[in-house]
């Protein structure tokens, strides 16, 4: 099964003390690298001859487990960012008090565990054990150290790639910034799911009501030579920071649709992307559809495209 990139769940420019540059690099390079590795390993497994030596199969299965862990943990990490972490809602407070005695006691152990990993690597997880019906803080030295029959509801990445760009070796400052940015609504949603024995929800910010394509679907269209018009609709202030476009794309100002809409062919589909797949690309897509174009926005925007290793113009 081909693993698709999940659009980044948090608006990267909104975090308190964590830069957009660092978060996007983390998403595109480390999360994206995990997805690409997982797909490559699965392709190798699918092509493996029945007579292949056992050590080759064993190595691939280990790589698959590591990549799967990396992908899932990164998706959960981005999904639990973007809120006001210091304001713990009553529902989360009640659960933490039940399982740790107090919010302060939970925070002290969670932060202390994170600090113990400073200068090293790993993950700190607030995890729910289905077997024991309780929440507990877990340390994972790598992507494969998951507790049996358990699910993480809050994930903190302590690998240096998660913080070195902004904080250098100051892991303590990064941990403090993470705690300020916890999205408790996502954590509560996960808590509700795992206590009801449901799967962890996937935080996907895509507009489900608007026609869209994944970056993988767009790549397949382009590879087949289909006549799709690829439109970069990032705001002028954003495009001024980079000259990179998707392969085959043209940039047009999203605030001046009436000035350039006549350049598009009505009889050819239009793929619209912005930076991350939030409001700008969706807004332009809606306008084009109202004018009679078969327009679809690209989920995750150009950042998701880069995460797949997509070509740049």
N, C-alpha and C positions, 0 to 999 in steps of 0.2 A: 504494500500500500504506500502510495506516494504521500509524504507528509507535506502539507501546505503551510506556508507562512501565515501566522495569525497577526492581523494588524496590531500595532502597538496600542495598548488599551488606555494609556495615560497621555494627556496632552503634554508633550515634553517641555514646553515653554512655561508651564504653570507651577513648577515645583519650587519649593522654598529652600534655597541653598544647594540645590543640585542642578547643574547647568544642562540646558538643552543639548549642547554639544556632546557632553559626556554620556547622557542617557541614550541619545541617538546612536552614538558609536557603539555603545553596549548592545543595543538592539540589533543594529545592522551587522556588526562583525561577530559578536559572541553568540547571540541567539541565532542569527542567520547562519553562522558557521555550524552550529549544532544541527540545524535543520538540513543543511547541505550534506553534512557528514552522515546523518541518519539515512537520507535517501541514497547516498552512495553505498553505504553498508548493506542496505536492503537490496540494492541492485546486485551487489556481489553475492549475496545469499541466494537470490533468485537464479543467478547464473551458475551457482556451484554445482559441479558434477557429482553424481551419486557416489562416485569412487574417490572423491576428494579425501585427503587424510583428515583424521579427527582433529588434529591440532589447528588446522585451518578453519574448520567449522567452529571450534571452541573460541578461537580468537575473534571471529566475526560476531559471534553471539555476545561476547563480552563488549565489543565495540558498540553493538546495537543497544545493549542495556545502558551503557554510559551515555550515548547520544540521546536516547529516549529520556533519560533522567535530566539531562541538560536542557532539552527542549521544554519539557513540562515545567521544571522549576523556574526557568526564565519566564515562561508565560505567566505563571503565578506571581512571580516577583513584579513584573510590570503591571499586572492587574491589581496588585494591592498598594499601588502608589497613586498619589494625586489628591489626597484629602488633607484634613486638618488632624494630624495624628495625636495632638495633645488633647483633643476633645473626644473622649471615649464615650460613645453613646450608651444609654442605660442598658440596652440589650446585651452589648458586649461586656459592659461592666459587671452585670449580674453573672454572666458565664465565667468570667475571669475570677470573680470573688468566690464562686462555687468551687472552682478547681484549684485555685492558688491561694485563697484566703483573702486577697485584696489585689486591686490593680497594681498598686505599688510593688507588691511582692512578685507578681508576674513580670512587671517591667524590669525589676532589679535582676531577676534571673535571666531574662531574655537578653538584656543589654550586657550583662556580665558574661554570658556565653559568647556573644558576638565579640566582645573585647578579647576574649581568650584566643580568638582566631586571628587577631591583628598580626599582620606581617606574614601570615600563612595563606590558607585557602579553605574554602568550604562553604557551608550553608548553615543558617540558624532557622529553625522551623517551629512554629506553634502548630503542633500536630494533634489530631484526634485519633485515638485508638478505638476502633470499632469493637474490638474484642473486649477491652476493659471499660469501654464507654466513658472515657475521660480524655481531657486535653492535657498536654504536657509539652514542655520545651525540649526540642531535640537538636543535637549538633550532628551535622553530616560532613565528614571530611572530604567527600567527593560526591559525584552525581548519582552514585549507586547505593548510598547508605540510607535507604528508606526503611522505616519500620514496617514490619509485616502487618497486613490488614489495617493500615492506618492511612490518613490523608492529611497533608499540610494545609492549614487555612491562612497562615501568614508566613511569608517567605522573605528572608534577607540574604542576599548574595554577598559573601565575604571574600570572594576571589578579588585579587587586586585590580583586575580589569574593571570591576564595578565602581572603583573610586579613585584610582591613581591620577586620572586626568585632572580632577578638581582638587583632590586632597593630598596628593603625593603619598607619603607614608603615614599620614595622620588618619588612621582608621577610626579613631574615637570621634573625630569631627564628622566623618561620614555616617557613623552609626547614629549620632545625634540628629543629623539631617534626615536620615531615613525615618527615624521615629516621629519627626515633625510632619512627615508626608504620608503617613499610613492612611489608606482609604478604608475607613472602618466599614463603610457600606458593603464593600466587596468581601471583607472578612466575615461580616455577619451573614451575608448570603451564603458563603462557603460553610460557616458553622451550621446554619439551618440545613443545608444539603447533607452534610456528613452525618449529622445526628438523626436524620431521617433515612439514612442508608441510601442516599442518592449519590450520583456521580458529582464530582466537583464541577461547578459551572465554569464555562469558558468566557472570560471577559473579552468580548468582541464589540467594539464601539460602532461597527458598521451600521449604516441606515438600512434596515431590512425592507423598508417600504419603497426604496428607490432601486431601479434596476442597476446591477453592478456586475463586475467581473473580478476575479482574483488575479493577482499578478501572474500566476501560473497559467491561467486561461488566456490572458493577453499574450504571454510569451508563445503559447502554442499557436495562436492565431497568426502572429508575426512569422513564426517559423514555417507555417504553411503558405505564406505569401498572400494571405487574405487582405483585401483592400480596406483595412481599418485606418481611420484618421486618428492619430494619437495627439492629444492636446494637453500641453502643460499649462495648468491654470493656477500656478502658485502666485501669491500676491507679489507685486513689484519689489517690496522691501525684502521678501524672502529670496526671490530669484537673483537679486543683486548680490547676494552673499556667495553664490555659486554659479558657474557657467554650465554645469552638468545638466543634461536632459536625458530622458529615456531615449534609447536608440530609435530613430525615426520620428521623434516628436518635434512639434513646433510650440513655442511659448506664445501665449496671448494673455493680455492683461484681463483678469477676471472682472475688473471694475468697468471695462469698456467693451462689453460684449457686442453692443450695437455697431461698433466701429469695425469689427472684424468678422462678424458672423457670416457675411456674404462671401467670405473666402472658402467656406466649407461646402463640400458637395452634399446635397440633401439625400442623394441616393446611396451614400456610403456610411457605414456605422462609424460612430465617434466614441473613442475611449478617452475619458477625461480624468486627469489625476492632479492632485495637489501634493503638499508635503507629506501628510500622514493619513489622508483619507477622511478628514473631518469635514467641517462645514463648507470650505471654499469650493472644493471639487464637487460636492453635492449640490451646492447652489448653482454653479455653472451648468451642471448636468440637468437640473430641473428646468433652467431657462431654455436650454437647447431642445429639450423634449417638448416644451410648450410651443416652440417654434417649428415643430414637425420633424426634428432630427431623431434618429435612432441612437441616442446617446446613453452611455452607461459610465458610471464612475468606477474607478479602480480602487478596490478595497486596500487600505493601508498606504496608498499613495506611493510616491517615489521611494520613500524609505523602505517599504516592503519590497519594492523592486530591487533595491540595492541589497537587501537582506538575502534575496534568492541568488545573488551574484549576477543579476541582470546587466546587460551591456549599457554603457553610457555613450551618449553622442558627444 
